[in-house]
Amino acid sequence: MNIGGEMTAQVPALVSTVIPVWNRPRLVARAIDSVLAQDYRPIEVIVVDDGSDDDTAQVLQAMRGRHPAEIVVVVHEQAAGPGQARESGRARVRGEYVQYLDSDDVLAADKFRRQVAEFEADPTLDVVYGDVEEAWTDEHGVVRSEFKRLPSMERGFPSLLEAPPWHTFVPLYRRSVVDRAGPWLPLWNEEDWEYDGRIAALGARLAKVEGVVGTMHRSPTGHLSGGVPSARSLASCARARPQLLEHAILAGVPCESAAFQSAVRSMFHLARQCGAMGLAPESRALLRRVQEWSRPACPRDVRAYRWIARVLGTRAAGRLGQALDALRARRSV
């Protein structure tokens, strides 16, 4: 497995799609079909089976048997998470353009054609994206959908500091910027946010094509992760979030800016979540970065929280902080 950043030789005009999957045989088949249905060629599909223990492997092998020239299957013996799975696929891409696709989402049939045309019209572009359809099934079993228009951006920052700008499938990347960005971090959450921040820090040029480029299918809870964050998920966020802010600094975002300081406050909230979950090292590391990056000086509530954590312990301080947040939220309603 090539994880160090070196990739295979590039095939001109080829679009390589990387799909990680874990125990989603029906959904991944739908995702793969949406790639095969593209009105653009040449394409290749690299599916990474991240330790599935159901019939996902059989479904993938059957699809590969029908499309041996376009589908490659990579198998992890044990689940390593979406970051590592995408990296296993990235190390094998041969295309001039790179597409990442989650196993529960689908691409519009003209996505590649429209985005590649944008790249060909402007060789200086690194990333091309478009609008999104979000679909879900309501409590009555009726499928609903909603159009999401994304804002036009030429650069990723400072907008990236507020929230991830798009779902994983939305952008198409030029292979050269993917090579420069290097490997995905082996994380379970916010790995895509950090990855796009890293690309933005390289000065990547963005362009938008009008119209929907794919459909994101919401889970019944309305969230891909399914609700309450786990300790593993929070630990991944605790690693990704400071790196995102470091990418913003490299991109020239001033620490004193409102966008950066809002992200610092969000990281303080994450530190309290980690504390309440018992992730003491992660909580302390985040608090150190909050203190370092806060402007004009470390806020009083951050100093107070660190003092409480030293006296009562990280978990108790985190739970107290969450209780106070909930109380403030009720009072503001």
N, C-alpha and C positions, 0 to 999 in steps of 0.2 A: 504494500500500500504506500502510495506516495503522499506524504503529509507535509513535507517540508517546503512546498511552494512550487517545485518544478512540475511542469505539466507536459502532456504529449504534444507532438508537432501539430500545427494549426492547419486545418483544411478550409480554404477560402469559401465564404458564403454559407458554410454549414452552421446551422443552429443546433446547439447541444442543450438538451433539457435534463436537469437533475431532479429526480423525485425520490425523497426519502419516504419509507413507509414502515409502519409497525402495526400488524394485525388489522389491516383494512382491505381485505381482498376485493370487495365489491367497489369500494370507493376508488382504490388505486387503479382498477380497471377502467373506471370512468375517466379518471385523470389522464391515463395513458391514451385512451381513445381520443380525448380532446387534442392531444398533440399530433396523433396520427391523422386527424381530420384537418390539419392545417392546409390551407391552399397555397402553401409555400414548400419548396424543396430546394436543397437537401436538408434533412433533419436526422438527428439521432436522439434516442431516449435512453438515459442511464438511470435505472431504478435501483435504489439501495435498500435492500430488505434488512431492516435494523433489528435482527433477532426475533422475527415473528415466530409465534408458536401455534398458529392456526393454519388455515389452508392458503395463506397469502403466497407462499413459495410455489405451490402448484399452479395458482392462477398466473403468476408471473412467468413461469416456465411455459405454460400453454400459450400465452401471448407472444413470448419470444419465439416459440416454434412457428407461429403464424407470420411473424415479422422479423426474421433472423438478421436482416441487413440493417434494421433500424433500432432494435431494442437490445440493450446490454443489461444484464442483471448482476449486481454485486451483492454478496451476502455477508452480513455480520453475524457471527455465531451468537453473540450476546448484544442486547440493546445498548447502544452507546449515546443515544440522544440525537436530536436533529442537527446540531452543529457538526458533530463528527460524521454523521451520515452524509450531509451535504459535502463535507470535505472529501470523503471517499469517492463521491461522484465527481466533484470538481477536478480531482487529480487525474481523472480519466477522460475529460472532455477533449474533443478534437476540433470543435467548431470555432469559427471566427466570432460567433456570438454565443452568449451563455444565458440560459433561462433556468431559474429555480421555480419549482412548482410543488406545493404541498399536496399530499395524497387525497385530500378532501375537496380540492378546488379544481376548476376547469378553465381552459383557455378559450377565448373567442376564436373562431375558425380563421379569421383574417389577421390575428395578432402579429404573427411573425412577418407577414408580407408588409403590413403597414409600418412596423417598427424598423425593419431592415431598410425599407425605402427611405426612412428618415435618416438613418445612419449613412446611407449611400449619398444622400443629398448634402450631408455635412460631415466630412471626415474628422472634424474636431470633436464630435460628440462622443461621450463615454457611456451614457445611460439614456434610454428612451422609455417613457412610461405613458400611461393613459388612464382613463376613467374605469370605474369598477361597478359591477352589480353585486349586491349582497342578497342572498336568498336564505330563507328559513321556513320551517313548518310551524304554524301557530298551534295553539292548544286544541283547535278543532280539526287538525290534520290537513289544513289548507296551506299550500305552498305560497309564500309571499316573497316579494322581491322589492328592492329599493335601489335606485340609481345614485351613485356617489360620484360627484364631480370633484376631481382633485385640482388643487391650485397649480398654476404654472410656475415653475421654478427653474432658474438657470444654475443654481448651486444648492447643495444640500443644507448647509448651515446658513442662518441660525434656526431655520424651521425645524430641523431634525432634533433640536434640543427639547422641543415641546412634546413630541410624540413620534412614533414611527410614521413616516409619511405615507406608507402604502402597505398593502398585503404583499407577502413574499413573491407572488406570481406576477405582480404588476410590471416591474421593470424588465427590460432586456438589456444586458450588459455587453459592451464590446469586450472581446477576450483580452485585449491589452490591459484594460483597467483591472480586470479580474486577476491577471498575472501579477500586476503591481501590488494589489491589495494583499495577496498572500492567503494563507489558509484560514478557514473558518475556525473559530474557537470551539472547543469541545464542550459546549454548554447546552442546557435544556430549555432555557428561556432567555429572551432578549438577545439571542445570538444574532438574529437578523438585523436588529436595531444597531448593535455594535458594528456589524459588517458594513452596513450602509454608511455609518458614521466614519468608518475607516476609509471607505471609498471617497466620501465627501472631503476628507482631510487631504486627499491627494489632489484636490482642485478639480475633480471630475465635472465635466460640463453635461448638463441635463437638458432634455427637450421633451415636450409632451405631444402626443398625437391625440386628436379628438376622438371621442367615442370609447365604448367599453372594450377593454382588452381581456376580460375574464370575469368569472363569477366566484365569489367567496361564499361558501356554504357555512352558515353559522351552526354551531351545536345547539341543542335544546336550551342550554343555559345562556346562549348568546355570546359565549366566549370559546375560543379554540381550546384553551387550557381547562375549561370545565368548571371554573369557579374559584374556590378558596386556594391560594397558592400553597404549595408544599414546601418543606424545608429545602429539598433539592432545587425547586424552582427559585426560591428566594436566594439561595447560595449562588445560583447562576446570575441572577440579577445583580447581586452584590459585586460580582466580578465584572460584569458587562458595563454597568452604569458609570463607574469612574473612568473607564476607558473611553466611553462616549464623550465625556466632558474633556478628556485629554485630546481627543480628535478635534473637538470644537476649538480648543486653544490653538492647535496646529493650523486650523483653517482660518485663524485670525479673529475669532470671536472674543471680544474683550471680557475679562472676568467681571468687570463692573457692569456689564450690560444687563438689562432687565431679563432677557431670555436666559442668560447664563445663571443669574441669581435665582430665577424660578426653578431651574434644573437642580441647583444646589439644595433648595428647600425640598424638592421632591426626593432628593437623595437622603435628606435628614429623615423624611417619612419612611423611606426604605430601611434606614438604619434602625428605626424603632420597630418596624415589622420583624427584622432579623433578630433583634433582641428578644421580642416576645416569643419567637419561635425557638429560642435557645441557641441561636447561632452567634455566640459571643464574639469570636474572632472577626467574623464578617461585620458585625455591628460596630465594633471598635474601629476597624479599618475604615469603614464608611464615615464614622464620626470624625476621624482625623482629617479626611479629605474635606468634609463639610467645614471644619474649622479653618483649614488652609485656604479654601476658596471663597468663604463668605466675605462680603464687602458691605460696609467699610471695615467691619471687624466682626469677630465671632458673636452672633446674636446671644442675647441673654438666655433665651429658652434652650439654646444648644448647650451653653455652659451649665445651666441648671440640670439638664438631662444627664450630662456626663457626671455631674456630682451625685445625682440620685443613683446612677448606675454603679458608681464606686461604692456607695453606701449600702444599697439594697440588692445589688446584683443586676446583671444585664437583662435577664428574663423579666424580673419584677418591674424594672424601669420601662421596658418595652410595653408590657401589659398596661402599666399605668398611663403611658403615653397614648396608647390606643383608646383607653377609656376616656381620657380627656378629649381626644379628637372626636369621639362619638358624641360626647356631651356638647361640644361646640357645634357639631353638625346639627343636632336636634334644636339647639337654641337659634340657629340661623334660619330654620325653616319658618 
